[in-house]
């Protein structure tokens, strides 16, 4: 699956479950391991889990692969190969500040 298609599927899935502050980064110049990173926030632990699950289900339903899922209720990382998805609680996102690290 092309990276642009994968990003569209992930972003649409996140928007459908009301994710907050969805940000996409091109990481091709920073890491040879993946092409893009998506960061999104959920307002509760339950929403963080639901956001990650919805993105995972939508990508699989459309023929994409999921290589791994890691994390807890405050931060879930989903590896789609070319794209890494970080779904974080508002507190975890403020604390780890991944935007500053990868931007």
Secondary structure, 3 states (H helix, E strand, C coil): CCHHHHHHHHHHHHHHCCCEEEEEEECCCCCCCCCEEEEEEECCHHHHHHHHHHHHHHHHHCCCCCCEEEEECCEEEEECCCEEEEEEEHHHHHHHCHHHHHC
